[in-house]
Amino acid sequence: MHDKAELEGIFMPVLSRCGLELIRFTASGSPRQPAFMVYVDRVGGVTVGECVEAAKALRQALTLHFGPGRAFSVAASSPGTDRLLRAQKDFALVAGRSVVLRVRGPNGDPEFEIVGPVLRADQEGVVLGVGENGTEHCVPYDRIATAKLKLPYSG
């Protein structure tokens, strides 16, 4: 329908001016009336108001791209708590927030779970504050089986 790289080239600078990062987007609808769902985030999370402003800015950019009179829809949203965290930049965006990591054991040992706030994400791995005293624990990215934000009300 639409070239992904072309759309990223439109979305990314607009979102950057809004202080947001493009996480992913979907394109649906028909070629005559496309619909775009754009997922954004920033360090500390994103508000509903920021999503509304991002959608307005994206709508203006897409109007310039498609030309006036072209029918389309665009919405912006937070990626939500079910978003899988994979790369260094994903963990950097959620710094200060608690995550749940399923970690592969060394030498084929069983997976285990680590929960704690992201203190930082560097080239070696993600560093969590673990336990009551927040002891720093670095988990290399290649040992992370899955990682998600921890819901504030979950155990």
BELBELSUL-V710660 format. One record per residue. PSI is psi in radians with two decimals (NA if undefined). OMEGA is omega in whole degrees, 0 to 359 (* if undefined). D_FIRST is the distance of its C-alpha to the first C-alpha in whole Angstrom. Layout:
[[PSI	OMEGA	D_FIRST] [PSI	OMEGA	D_FIRST]]
This chain:
[[-1.07	179	0] [2.53	181	4] [2.17	183	7] [-0.81	181	9] [-0.68	179	12] [-0.78	180	11] [-0.72	176	11] [-0.67	178	14] [-0.46	175	16] [-0.84	187	16] [-0.80	190	16] [-0.84	180	19] [-0.60	178	22] [-0.84	181	21] [-0.64	178	22] [-0.74	177	25] [-0.46	177	26] [-0.03	182	27] [0.39	184	28] [2.81	177	25] [2.39	175	23] [2.14	177	20] [-0.89	176	20] [2.97	174	17] [2.76	174	14] [2.60	175	11] [2.23	179	8] [-2.84	183	8] [-2.80	181	9] [2.86	177	8] [-0.54	180	6] [-0.43	180	10] [1.33	182	10] [2.70	176	8] [2.26	183	11] [2.26	173	11] [2.04	187	14] [2.16	181	16] [2.20	186	19] [2.79	176	22] [2.99	173	25] [2.89	178	28] [2.26	181	32] [-0.10	180	34] [3.01	184	31] [2.53	181	29] [2.88	176	30] [-0.73	179	29] [-0.69	178	30] [-0.63	177	28] [-0.71	178	24] [-0.81	180	25] [-0.67	178	26] [-0.75	180	23] [-0.70	178	20] [-0.80	180	22] [-0.70	178	22] [-0.69	179	18] [-0.74	178	18] [-0.78	181	20] [-0.71	179	18] [-0.59	176	15] [-0.72	176	17] [-0.68	182	18] [-0.87	184	15] [-0.45	185	13] [2.65	181	17] [2.57	178	19] [-0.16	179	19] [2.27	180	15] [2.27	174	14] [2.88	173	13] [2.64	178	14] [2.41	176	15] [2.67	177	18] [2.53	183	20] [2.78	169	22] [2.62	177	24] [-0.20	176	23] [3.01	184	26] [-0.27	179	29] [-0.05	181	27] [2.26	176	25] [2.37	177	26] [2.27	186	28] [-0.84	190	28] [2.96	180	28] [-0.77	182	31] [-0.55	177	29] [-0.78	180	28] [-0.62	178	32] [-0.65	180	32] [-0.45	182	30] [0.32	179	32] [2.35	181	36] [-0.26	179	39] [2.64	181	37] [2.47	178	38] [2.81	174	36] [2.08	179	37] [2.32	166	36] [2.05	188	37] [2.32	175	38] [2.29	178	39] [2.73	178	43] [2.62	175	44] [0.64	177	45] [0.14	176	43] [2.80	181	45] [2.73	176	43] [2.67	175	41] [2.92	185	42] [2.42	173	41] [2.33	180	42] [2.37	176	41] [2.94	178	41] [2.53	175	40] [2.05	177	38] [-0.69	177	41] [2.87	176	39] [2.09	179	36] [-2.97	184	37] [-0.49	182	36] [-0.61	182	39] [-3.00	179	37] [2.39	181	37] [2.10	179	40] [2.67	170	41] [1.95	189	44] [2.47	177	46] [3.12	184	49] [-0.58	181	51] [0.04	177	52] [0.61	179	48] [2.30	180	49] [2.31	179	46] [2.04	180	45] [2.24	178	42] [2.03	178	40] [2.49	183	38] [-0.63	183	34] [-0.15	176	35] [-0.15	182	37] [2.04	177	35] [-0.88	175	33] [2.71	177	32] [2.30	178	32] [2.77	172	31] [2.52	177	33] [2.22	177	36] [2.47	184	36] [-0.47	184	39] [0.05	181	41] [2.74	184	40] [NA	*	43]]
